[in-house]
Amino acid sequence: MAEKNSPPRLVLIFSVLSALFILSQFYRVSSAVIAPNLIRDLGLNAEMFGILGGAFFYAFTLLQIPMGPMLDRIGPRKIMSVSCLIGALGAFLFAFGNSFHAVLLGRILIGAGMAPMLMGSFKTFTLRYPPEQFATLVGIISSVGTIGNIFAASPLAFLASTVGWRMTFLITGWIAILLSFLVFWILKGEKIGGERFSSIPGDKPEMGVLQSIRLIVGSLAFWQFGAVAFFRYGIFVSLQGLWLGPYLIYIKGFSPVQAGNLLILLAVGGIVGSPIGGHLSDRCAQSRKSVALLGLSLYCFSLFPLIGLWRMEHSLLFGLIFFLIGFFHGFGMSLYAHAKDSFPMAISGTVMTYVNFFTMAGAGIFMPLLGKVIESFPRTNNDYPAEAYHLSFLICFLGMAASLVFYAFSPKSKIGR
């Protein structure tokens, strides 16, 4: 059975884990706001800045592969504590760097340091909290993490203009060190092997790393989880982070401020939808798949109005569509609960981080893929035609629909409780 924890301690654990994820989310998108400062101070060109921005994601994504077995065998307490220190080192190097290669290394270390924060939190949920609360906790921490994106917008711009971007990252480095000690302290007494319910008969905590990997990658269900996770997040972050903005401004004629206000509704929808989807998943724990499949099907349908079959001009209509996209996208966090419950609990960290690999890979692949689609159209008046965007949005819809059909044949949870 899981180690007993008092409610105040569980709240404190969740608060520290949330702070870690907020910091990770802050680092993930922090380059955008300070782009002019970095380009000016370091003499970067567009290609160098693109490499710098992507360094976090590539380090983060690749480390999901070893991170899962490490969380299962070593435990989130040690992994997250050490990783925080690596992230702090990266922040200090980024702050003091005077060359492209120095700040690039800093950015890589930051990505490596933040790699286990969300999945380490999920693994902690399986070890410390009642199983019927898992998906709800996943949804809540996903919503709370949005604070990091908010901090990386106007607050970061304000700090960069007052104390400077270098001092700002020095401060975040010290915050990472503080959180390292906090998570090491709050997770004391952590026990890894055999401390939770088995998901399926024959669950053996002593399962070897290679054996667990063979079990996961040899399962069709894993690829079904990975496929839908790939398209779910890859599409969302590509639309939110890149292509919906130019579409609203250049094709629909909205001002940058109006476009920004509409795009915020994607995040607002996710903030609301993630905990609701998680709660419903816990209420229907014997069929988490049903909640995830319903939510992501509605997410897919919410993408359909963007493909340009009929004219949309009014901001209220765009706002409603964007909110629904964000809301039902949030239901996709239930995928982690479905994946966790479909494999032995002893390898839950490995399963969830491998699904997360597909999630982050979707972001890394879909952004440039849609860019190539749009680039294939001739430019007119310094921008691309509406058909270029509509085709890219159609690809998003079809890709999501295909992954949902594949996922629909996945097995239900085998939680056995």
C-alpha positions in Angstrom: 0.0 0.0 0.0 1.1 3.6 -0.4 2.7 5.4 2.4 0.2 7.2 4.6 0.4 11.0 4.5 -1.6 13.5 6.4 -3.8 15.9 4.4 -1.6 19.0 5.2 1.5 17.1 4.1 -0.2 16.1 0.9 -1.2 19.7 0.2 2.4 20.8 0.9 3.8 18.1 -1.5 1.4 19.2 -4.2 2.4 22.8 -3.7 6.1 22.1 -4.1 5.5 19.9 -7.1 3.3 22.7 -8.6 6.1 25.2 -8.1 8.5 23.0 -9.9 6.2 22.6 -12.9 5.5 26.4 -12.9 9.2 27.0 -13.1 9.5 24.4 -15.9 6.7 26.1 -17.9 8.4 29.5 -17.4 11.7 28.3 -18.8 9.9 26.6 -21.7 8.6 29.8 -23.2 10.9 32.5 -21.7 13.0 33.1 -24.8 10.1 34.8 -26.7 9.7 37.9 -24.5 13.4 38.6 -24.2 14.2 37.9 -27.8 15.2 41.5 -28.6 17.6 41.5 -25.6 19.2 38.2 -26.6 19.6 39.2 -30.2 21.1 42.6 -29.3 23.4 41.5 -26.5 24.7 38.3 -28.1 24.6 39.3 -31.7 22.3 36.5 -32.8 20.7 36.1 -36.2 17.3 34.4 -36.8 18.8 31.0 -37.3 20.8 31.1 -34.1 17.8 32.4 -32.1 15.7 29.5 -33.5 18.4 27.0 -32.4 18.5 28.6 -29.0 14.8 28.4 -28.5 14.6 24.8 -29.6 17.5 23.6 -27.4 15.2 23.4 -24.4 12.7 21.2 -26.1 15.2 18.8 -27.7 17.1 18.3 -24.4 13.8 17.9 -22.6 12.3 15.4 -25.1 15.4 13.2 -25.4 15.7 12.9 -21.7 12.2 11.4 -21.4 13.7 8.1 -22.6 16.0 7.5 -19.6 14.0 9.5 -17.2 11.1 7.0 -16.9 13.2 4.0 -15.7 15.2 6.4 -13.4 12.0 7.6 -11.8 10.8 4.0 -11.3 14.1 2.7 -9.9 15.6 5.7 -8.1 12.5 7.6 -7.3 11.3 11.2 -8.0 12.8 12.6 -4.8 16.4 12.2 -5.8 15.9 12.6 -9.5 13.9 15.9 -9.2 16.3 17.3 -6.5 19.4 16.7 -8.7 17.7 17.9 -11.8 16.7 21.1 -10.1 20.4 21.8 -9.5 21.2 21.0 -13.1 18.5 23.5 -14.2 20.0 26.1 -11.8 23.4 25.6 -13.3 21.9 26.1 -16.7 20.2 29.3 -15.6 23.4 30.7 -14.2 25.3 29.8 -17.3 22.6 31.4 -19.4 22.7 34.5 -17.3 26.5 34.9 -17.4 27.0 33.7 -21.0 28.6 36.2 -23.4 28.5 34.0 -26.5 26.0 32.0 -28.4 27.6 28.7 -27.4 27.6 29.6 -23.8 23.9 30.5 -23.6 23.1 27.5 -25.8 24.7 25.2 -23.3 22.8 27.0 -20.6 19.6 26.5 -22.4 20.3 22.8 -22.9 21.1 22.3 -19.2 17.8 24.1 -18.3 15.9 21.8 -20.6 17.7 18.8 -19.1 17.0 20.0 -15.5 13.3 20.5 -16.1 12.8 17.2 -17.9 11.5 15.2 -14.9 9.3 17.8 -13.3 5.9 16.9 -14.6 6.5 13.2 -14.9 8.2 13.1 -11.5 5.1 14.8 -10.1 2.9 12.1 -11.8 5.1 9.3 -10.3 4.8 11.0 -6.9 1.0 11.0 -7.2 1.1 7.2 -7.8 3.2 6.7 -4.7 1.6 9.2 -2.2 -2.0 9.8 -3.1 -5.1 7.6 -3.4 -5.4 6.1 -6.9 -8.9 7.5 -7.3 -7.4 11.1 -7.2 -4.7 10.6 -9.8 -6.3 12.1 -12.9 -7.8 15.0 -10.9 -4.3 15.9 -9.6 -2.9 15.6 -13.1 -5.6 18.0 -14.3 -5.1 20.5 -11.5 -1.3 20.6 -11.8 -1.6 21.1 -15.6 -3.8 24.1 -15.0 -1.5 25.5 -12.3 1.5 25.2 -14.6 -0.1 27.8 -16.8 1.1 30.4 -14.2 4.6 29.7 -15.6 3.5 30.8 -19.0 1.9 33.9 -17.6 5.1 34.8 -15.7 7.1 34.4 -18.9 5.0 37.1 -20.6 4.4 40.6 -19.1 6.1 39.9 -15.7 9.3 38.7 -17.5 9.2 41.7 -19.8 8.9 44.0 -16.8 11.8 42.4 -15.0 14.0 42.4 -18.1 13.4 46.1 -18.6 14.1 46.9 -14.9 16.8 44.6 -13.5 17.8 43.0 -16.8 17.3 39.6 -18.3 20.6 38.3 -16.9 19.6 39.2 -13.3 16.2 37.7 -13.9 17.7 34.3 -14.8 20.1 34.5 -11.8 17.0 34.9 -9.6 15.3 31.9 -11.2 18.5 29.9 -10.7 18.4 30.5 -7.0 14.7 29.6 -7.0 15.6 26.3 -8.6 18.1 25.6 -5.9 15.6 26.4 -3.2 13.0 24.1 -4.8 15.7 21.4 -5.0 16.1 21.4 -1.2 12.3 21.7 -0.7 11.5 18.7 -2.8 14.2 16.6 -1.2 12.9 17.5 2.2 9.1 17.1 1.5 9.5 13.7 -0.2 11.6 12.2 2.6 10.6 8.6 3.4 9.9 7.9 -0.2 9.6 4.2 -1.0 9.6 2.9 -4.5 9.3 -0.8 -4.8 6.0 -2.5 -4.0 4.4 0.5 -2.4 1.4 0.9 -4.5 -1.5 -1.1 -5.9 -0.7 -3.4 -8.8 -2.4 -2.5 -12.0 -2.5 -5.9 -13.4 -1.9 -9.4 -12.0 1.7 -10.4 -11.7 3.0 -6.8 -11.2 6.6 -7.2 -10.0 8.4 -4.2 -8.7 11.8 -5.9 -9.4 11.1 -5.8 -13.1 14.4 -5.0 -15.0 14.8 -1.9 -17.1 15.1 -3.8 -20.4 12.3 -6.0 -19.5 10.0 -3.1 -18.7 11.0 -1.3 -22.0 10.2 -4.4 -24.0 6.9 -4.8 -22.3 6.0 -1.2 -23.1 7.2 -0.8 -26.7 5.9 -4.3 -27.5 2.4 -3.3 -26.5 0.1 -1.9 -29.2 -1.7 0.1 -26.6 1.4 2.1 -25.9 1.6 3.2 -29.5 -2.1 4.1 -29.5 -1.4 6.3 -26.5 1.7 7.8 -28.1 0.0 8.5 -31.4 -2.9 10.5 -29.9 -0.6 12.3 -27.5 1.7 13.3 -30.4 -1.1 14.9 -32.4 -3.0 16.3 -29.5 -0.2 18.5 -28.1 1.7 19.0 -31.4 -1.4 20.6 -33.0 -2.3 22.6 -30.0 1.1 24.2 -29.4 1.6 24.8 -33.1 -1.7 26.7 -33.3 -1.3 28.5 -30.0 2.4 29.3 -30.3 2.8 30.1 -34.0 0.2 29.9 -36.7 -3.1 31.2 -35.3 -1.6 34.6 -34.6 -0.6 35.3 -38.2 -3.8 33.9 -39.4 -5.9 36.2 -37.3 -3.8 39.3 -38.1 -3.0 38.8 -41.8 -6.0 36.9 -43.0 -8.8 38.0 -40.7 -7.6 41.5 -40.1 -7.5 41.6 -36.3 -5.0 43.8 -34.6 -2.1 42.2 -32.7 -3.8 43.1 -29.4 -7.1 41.6 -30.5 -5.4 38.5 -31.7 -3.5 38.2 -28.4 -6.8 38.5 -26.5 -8.4 35.7 -28.5 -5.4 33.4 -28.2 -5.5 33.8 -24.4 -8.8 31.9 -24.5 -6.9 28.8 -25.6 -5.0 28.9 -22.3 -8.2 29.8 -20.4 -10.0 26.8 -21.9 -7.1 24.5 -20.9 -7.1 25.9 -17.3 -10.8 25.0 -17.0 -10.8 21.8 -19.0 -7.8 20.0 -17.5 -9.2 19.6 -13.9 -12.7 18.9 -15.1 -11.4 16.2 -17.4 -9.3 14.8 -14.7 -12.2 14.7 -12.2 -14.4 12.9 -14.7 -11.7 10.4 -15.4 -11.4 9.6 -11.7 -15.2 9.3 -11.4 -15.1 6.9 -14.3 -11.9 5.2 -13.3 -12.9 1.8 -14.7 -13.1 3.4 -18.2 -10.7 6.3 -18.3 -10.5 5.7 -22.0 -14.1 6.8 -22.4 -13.4 10.3 -20.9 -10.3 10.8 -22.9 -11.8 9.6 -26.1 -14.9 11.8 -25.7 -12.9 14.9 -24.8 -10.4 14.5 -27.6 -13.1 13.8 -30.1 -14.7 17.1 -29.2 -11.3 18.7 -29.4 -10.9 17.3 -32.9 -14.4 18.6 -33.9 -13.5 22.0 -32.5 -10.6 22.2 -35.0 -12.9 21.7 -37.9 -14.3 25.3 -38.2 -10.7 26.5 -38.9 -10.4 24.7 -42.2 -12.2 27.4 -44.1 -15.4 25.7 -45.4 -17.4 28.7 -44.3 -16.5 32.3 -43.5 -15.9 33.4 -39.9 -15.3 37.0 -39.1 -16.7 37.8 -35.7 -14.3 37.8 -32.8 -16.9 36.3 -30.5 -17.1 33.2 -32.7 -13.4 32.8 -32.8 -13.2 33.3 -29.0 -15.8 30.5 -28.5 -14.0 28.1 -30.8 -10.6 28.9 -29.2 -12.0 28.3 -25.7 -13.5 25.0 -26.8 -10.2 23.9 -28.4 -8.4 24.7 -25.1 -11.1 23.1 -23.0 -11.3 19.8 -24.7 -7.5 19.7 -25.3 -7.3 19.7 -21.5 -9.2 16.4 -21.3 -6.1 14.8 -23.0 -4.3 14.8 -19.7 -6.4 11.8 -18.9 -4.3 9.9 -21.4 -1.6 9.6 -18.7 -4.0 8.1 -16.3 -5.2 5.6 -18.9 -1.6 4.7 -19.8 -0.5 4.3 -16.2 -3.4 2.0 -15.4 -2.8 -0.2 -18.4 0.7 -1.4 -17.3 2.2 -2.6 -14.0 2.4 0.1 -11.4 6.1 -0.6 -10.9 6.9 0.8 -14.3 4.3 3.7 -14.2 7.0 6.3 -14.4 8.5 4.7 -17.5 5.1 4.4 -19.2 4.1 8.0 -18.5 7.5 9.5 -19.6 7.5 7.5 -22.8 4.0 8.8 -23.6 5.3 12.3 -22.7 8.1 11.8 -25.2 5.5 11.6 -28.0 3.8 14.7 -26.5 7.0 16.8 -26.7 8.0 15.2 -30.1 4.7 16.4 -31.5 5.6 20.0 -30.6 9.0 19.7 -32.2 7.7 18.2 -35.4 4.4 19.8 -36.0 5.6 23.4 -35.7 8.1 23.2 -38.6 5.8 20.8 -40.6 3.0 23.3 -40.7 5.6 26.0 -41.6 6.7 24.0 -44.6 3.1 23.5 -45.7 2.4 27.3 -45.5 5.7 28.1 -47.1 4.8 26.0 -50.2 2.3 28.7 -51.2 3.4 31.8 -53.0 3.6 35.0 -50.9 1.5 38.0 -51.8 1.7 41.4 -50.0 4.4 40.0 -47.6 2.1 37.2 -46.4 0.6 33.8 -47.5 -2.9 33.3 -48.8 -5.7 32.1 -46.7 -5.6 28.7 -48.5 -2.2 28.1 -47.0 -3.5 28.4 -43.5 -6.6 26.5 -44.2 -4.7 23.5 -45.6 -2.4 23.4 -42.6 -5.5 23.5 -40.3 -7.0 20.7 -42.4 -3.9 18.6 -41.8 -4.3 19.2 -38.1 -7.9 18.0 -38.2 -7.2 14.9 -40.3 -4.1 14.0 -38.2 -6.1 14.3 -35.0 -9.0 12.3 -36.4 -6.7 9.5 -37.6 -5.0 9.2 -34.2 -8.4 9.1 -32.5 -9.5 6.2 -34.7 -6.3 4.4 -33.8 -6.8 5.2 -30.1 -10.4 4.1 -30.1 -9.3 0.5 -30.4 -7.0 0.7 -27.4 -8.0 -1.5 -24.3 -9.7 -0.1 -21.3 -7.8 0.5 -18.1 -6.7 -2.7 -16.2 -6.6 -1.1 -12.8 -8.2 -4.1 -11.0 -9.7 -2.2 -8.1 
